[in-house]
Structure formats: structure tokens, C-alpha cells
């Protein structure tokens, strides 16, 4: 036992014995008072009995008068004497014994409280030192291990020179020693911090210890004074027949002496009882004992500071967690969900020690999951657990300690690591407007470099979470069946395969097979790797190694996983367009490109820039009459500008104006085709058993049935047959029926509708269906990249939920949202989207979609995987798409976006919100093709290895 602890333990014991003696004193006096009262009552009763006997003698009638008179006198005296002593006994009871008994109760209670406080103080300092000693021994142990590893690294150099080892072996050995040094440095900091806490606790201990002794002295002083007053009052009640002046004078002298020095020398009395010579014990604060000091003479330190060596009963062993340890973890985790500015340094150090036990780690992550889930369900916390910077760094310190400990000791608990990674993605802090998750701060942990550990994690998920993954895969399949398959697009896993539905192929059902489940598990591991921001080569190696051991995995799946990894490492684009407001070219480049040094071009450029200040009533088309150059360069721009930036809100009265602008944007007058001749030829030459015939018929009948009073199904089928006949390269794909149907409902003219459909398909949509659908894949890629630029929080949430753009955006791409007409008679938002698309082509599509996303972003951020898929799948059925006029649409959008004005078209708001340019889209397309080349090269290299 440490000398200081031993000394204060003994002192506390002797203090207890001393207080027991004082308690015996007061209870002894209390007992004497009770016995005195009993004695006086017995004496009074005996005297009264004798007096009554004398009285009985008188009443016998046989005594002479003289004796009767004497008996009477004696009897009366004895009865009066009995009454006097009985009264005295009653006064002693009420004035002496009862007040003193109450004092005894208070005195004993005070002593018990002081004894409890003294025990608590000793126990707390022992416990504080115990925690320090645990950390001290861990520090020495790690330093010793580091020294051994360093020696082994030095020996490795000799082996390299002899050719018995390689530089890679040395590097691994060296990295291992550096990792141990990092742990040792962290443990040294903890040791010094606990040393400081222990010494602060010693200071507090001495203050409290002095207070306890002072209170014991005060309690003893009160005992003496109260007992003196009580006994003095007793003396006044007792009759004395001798002079008391000498006695009273002596009492006065003693009382005066007591008042001059009222303090009771309790500490000296206790030390005398301890049989310790005065000055033999000298307290000293704890000192830091470095590894070098301990190594030189460990025995001397054992003797000087024996308690600083972790004793057996304090060592964390076995697989048990104490109730106190559970409460400690619960208190800390609860503090993450509220504002808590208290210093938790000592608490964190204790939790670090608990995390060295398997059951401690399991309890920690399980409790964190339960607490966050409950808070999320109670609406007290969001999907992401957002911490303050201080809370985030404290938790990060604990998690890093956990992971380094299990890696150093070669412990790997797949379930706890899995739960930890899931939670690390959702625990975040805010860095400005960006969200930084906990996982991204753990990338340097050596555990992640061990591929075999990732394989174990995959095996755990396969064994324990297969039902959960099957359910997720089924949700994706249901989503793609309901919103994509009918349009000719089918998602397999997360790779895109577009199926042209011919005859019997249409009846094929999508089933969740083992390949899909295997992919779902690999995708979750890929999310962990992505969140941890591991190096590109290591990330690819992990996925390839796991995939190579699986029988049920498609190459396309592996490619898709590697594609996701590349998305993280290719950060240049994100940096360049992070704000969405960075100019793509310098003004000088633009000046040269448009040849603005030519006066006429400069005038045309100025006129084009002034269009936003002119209304349609100002007849800007008159500018076209100036000369042929004006007509050539401004004609199309004017038409598209007023289609997309219309200052006239869309309604029935402006419908004809909109039709003219749409026709001009599609250049329908320049389309030289004879619709009647084409229709006749198709009717004669097209085989009724054509591959497309049945599919077209079924699609038309089931897609726009709520508009059967406005659209003739035979006419719509005819439009689709003609296009399929004259465009054999594309044929017919599901989704075309909605585009053709929208155009027919808009124009209400069969020939014009076909011309518009032909132009739409050949200008914009044809390329989506050819060349192995590379254009559509590029669109998905661009969508995700642009979403990351303009709505980064939503983008990250969808990635965290493992939701690809291909899950929900495919049907929007190939129908341009026209499948809304499957559920709505009129849709102002659908008209807005089409106007923006015709005005700005695919730029308009992205701007409109991102604007819708900006309105629903906060709702999606609070949803999880299944809920997000369902919500986005039902988006075209929602209220925003069912509003029939633009004025009503503006009123609806104002609920989400207060900046929208009543008298300005929503199209102007959408176009000004997101800066997406053709230059940006072309750069993304080039990036995607470059990315695919790089990806294929990496995949082939990994497969060769």
C-alpha cells in the first residue's frame, strides 16, 4: 500500500474509534440520567408507601392520642417528601433527560456523517490513483513493446544486408513500431492528464480532510458545553445542605479556561492513538515516472510508489462489465444528445479502459445505436447525429483508441466493427456548410489496410445480414419494376441494362438472385471504404479480393463498384465547380471565341444580352429584319429565350403562343416529310406480326387511359409504328409512348404531333437508346456529379444510403417526366419542364430536376433507404405535379421557397438558381469516357493479379 494511502487509511480508522468513544460517553451520560430518574421515582414510591403505613396505623383506632398525633406528623412529612422527589424526577425528565437525549441523537448522526465522509474521501482518492496506475502500467507496457519492435526493426536492417529480408519487410516492421509509438504517446498523455487529476484530487482531499477533523472537533466541543450546561442544571434541581461557593468558584475557573482555548486537538489525539511519532510522516504529491526512470530501477519505484503498479484486483480481465461501467458509458453517450460543456477528460480515460474489454466495446456501440434510434424515432435527433466540434473530437479519440487497441492485439470482432462503421457514417460535425463524418477521420487506422479483415466482414454480413440485404434488393427491384421496366429500362444490381421489350420478353419477372445479394453486401463494404477515404489502389484491391472468392458475382457488378470508388478519388471536378458559380472560361477567351472584335458581332452580342429586358409585346423579332446576319444568329435565340424565360405565365390564354414557340424551337417548318404518305406506306408494308406491334398496343392502352376522351389510342399507336418503321436502328422502346402522348395532347393535331415527336427523338432521345446506351449512362454520371456540386448534402445522404441515380432518374430521363400524364389530367410543372428542355436542352432538364430536389431536400434527408426509394418512385404522383396552372404552382412552391414572386414565371426562378452550362456538360461527358478507360485499365490489372 502507498505510504500516503496507508497513513490516511489508518488515520480514518483511528478517527472512527475516537468518535465511537465519544458516542459511548454521551450515551453513558444519557443512561445515567435515565437511571437517576428511575431511582428517584422508586425512592418517592417507597417513602410514600411508608407514609401510608403510618396513616394506616392511625386509622386502626387502638392507639392513644399522643401516638396518633406523632404518627400523623411523620406520615404527612413522608408523603410531602415523596411528592417533592417525584416532582424533582419529573423535572429532571423534562428539563434534563429529554433534551439531552435529543442532543445525543444529533451528536451521533453528526459523527456518523463525518465518518461516512472520511471513508468516502479515502475511497475516492484510492479510486483516482487506481485509474492513474492502470494508465501508467499501460504506458510502460507499450513503451517496452515499442522498444522491442524498434530493436527488431534494427535487426531487420542486418537481415536485409544478408539477403534474408526485403525492404518491404522492414517497412512493415517500421510502420508497426510507429503505430505502437503513436499508442504509447497517446497513453503517455493520458497518464500525465490522470496524474494532474490525481494531484488535484489530493489537494481537494486535504481540504476536505481538514474540514472533517474541524467538524469532529466542533462536534466534541458542543458535547462538552451541552453536557456541562445539562449537569449544572441538574445540580440546581438537587437540594444541598452545605456551602457550594467553593465548588462554584472552581467551575467558573474551568469554564473560563475552556473559553480561552475552545479548540479540541483532535488530530494530535488521533496521531497519538496511531502511535506515530510527530513529523515521521511527510506527504508528497504524485510524480511522473517515465519509462526510462522505471527501466533503470523498477524495484525502487515499486517500493516508493507501489500502488502505481496495477494490482491484480484492479486489472481489466475477463468478459464482464460492471454496472458502474455501464452507467459511466450511458452518461457519456447521453451527453452526445444534449449541450454539455463539462470537462469529460477523466470520464473518457475510464471509458478507454472499458473499451479494452470485448463486452465493453459491444455495450458501447449497442447503447449508442439504441440511444440514437430512440432519439430519431422520438424526433429528438435527425438521421445524422450532429455533434459539436468538442463532442466530435472526444468521440473520435475514443473510437481511435478502440480501433488501435483491437488492431495491436490482433482482435477482430466483425459484428462490433460493422455496427461501428454504420454509426461512423451517421455521426458528423459541421465544417461551415459541409458535413464531415466520423469515418472520414479514421482513414489512417492500420486495421483498414488488412484485406483479410474486410473478407471476414463480408462473411459476417453474408451470414448475419442476408435477410436484410435481400429485403433491400427486393425494394430496388420493386421500384425499378414499377417506374422503369414499363419504360424499357431495367436495373440489374446497380449496373444499367436497358432491355428492348420484344413480345414474350415483356413477361419476364425480375427476381432477386444470389448475385444481387452478393452485390448489395459488396456495395455496403464499398460504402465503408468510400467513407473511410482509403487510397484508390487499396480500395480496388479489397473489392477485387472479396469478389474473386465469390461464385455468384457478375463482372458488371465489380466494374460498378470500382466506378463508385473512382468517383471519390476524382475530386478535381468538384473543386473546380464546387460553388456552381465559377466561370468556365475567362472573358478574354469568350471575346476571341465569339469574334467580338468585329463590330457587327459585338452589336449582335449586345442585342442578345438585352433580350431579358424586352417582353414579347415589344416584338423583339423585329431585330431579325435588320440584316441577314442578325436573322441567322438571333432567330433561334429569341425563340428559345422566350420559351424558357416567358414573362407571361402559362395558362389557357397563352397556350397558342406556347405552341408557336415550341414549334419554332423544334424547327418543325424545316422538317420536310409527308406524314400521310409515311402513314400509308407503314400500313401497307409493316407486318402485323412485327416485334413492336404487341408492345406498342399494350403500352398505349395502359399508359394514358385517363385521357381517352382527348387522345385516340389508334392514332397514338400509328405515330409510334411510323417512327419504329422509319428508324430501324432505334425501333420502339417503352417510354416513347409517353413522349408521343404528351405531344399529341399538347398539339391536338396528328401530323404536327408526329413531326414534333420525330424531332424530339432524333435530336435528343435517339442517342439514349443506341451504342449500348452509353449516352444514358453518361447522363446518370453527369446527374450524380452535378448533384454533388449543387446539392452536396443531399448527394452525400443518397450515397450514404447506397442509392444510385439509376434507381430513380432513369424514367425521368427517357420520358422527360411525361409519364406524369398517367396520373394527372393537367400539370403546370410538366409544361414548365418541357419548356425549359426545349429552351436549354439537357441543361434545362438538370436545372428543373435539381430545383424540384431543392424543394424536397429536407424531407429526403430524414428518410432511409426504403423510404427514399418509395418517395422518389411516387414523386410524379405528388401534389406538385398535379397543379394545373402556373399561378397555382407558384403558390404551392412558395410554401418551400419564399423567394418566388407571384408575378414572375417559375421558369425564370429555376434557370437562375443553378449555373449549368453546355461547357460543363461536355466536360462531364469527356470526364466520363476518360474515367471509363481508366476504370477498365484498373480492372484488368486487378484481375491479372
Secondary structure, DSSP 8 states (H G I E B T S, - for coil): --HHHHHHHHHHHHHHHHHHHHHHHHHHHHHHHHHHHHHHHHHHHHHHHHHHHHHHHHTTS-S-HHHHHHHHHHHHHHHHHHHHHHHHHHHIIIIIIHHHHHHHHHHHHHHHHHHHHHHHHHHHHHHHHHHHHHHHHHHHHHHHHHHHHHHHHHHHHHHHHHTSS-HHHHHHHHHHHHHHHHHHHHHHHHHHHHHHHHHHHHHHHHHHHHHHHHHHHHHHHHHHHHHHHHHHHHHHHS---S--HHHHHHHHHHHHHHHHT----HHHHHHHHHT--TT-----------HHHHHH-HHHHHHHTGGGS--GGGS--TT---HHHHHHHHHHHHHTTS---S--HHHHHHHHHHTTSHHHHHHHHHHHHHHHHHHHHTTSS-SSEE--HHHHHHHHHHHHHHHHHHHHTT---HHHHHHHHHHHHHEEEEETTEEEESGGG-TT-GGGG-HHHHHHHHHHHHHHSHHHHHHHHHHHHHHHHHHTGGGTEEEETTEEEE----GGGGG------HHHHHHHHHHHHHHHHHHHT--HHHHHHHHHHHHHT-SS--HHHHHHHHHHHHHHH--HHHHHTSSS---SS-HHHHHHHTTTTSHHHHHHHHHHHGGGG--GGG-GGGGGGS-HHHHHHHHHHHHHHHHHS-SS--SGGGHHHHHHHHHHHHTGGG----HHHHHHHHHHHS-TT-TTHHHHHHHHHHHSGGGTTT--HHHHHHHHHHHHHH-TTT---TTHHHHHHHHHHHH--HHHHHHHHHHHIIIIIHHHHSGGGHHHHHHHHHHHHHHHHH-HHHHHHHHHTT--HHHHSHHHHHHTTGGGGGT-S--HHHHHHHHHHHHHTHHHHHHHHHHHHHHHHHHHHT--HHHHHHHHHTGGGSGGGT--SHHHHHHHHTTT-TT--TTS-HHHHHHHH----HHHHHHHHHHHHHHHHHHHHHHHHHHH-
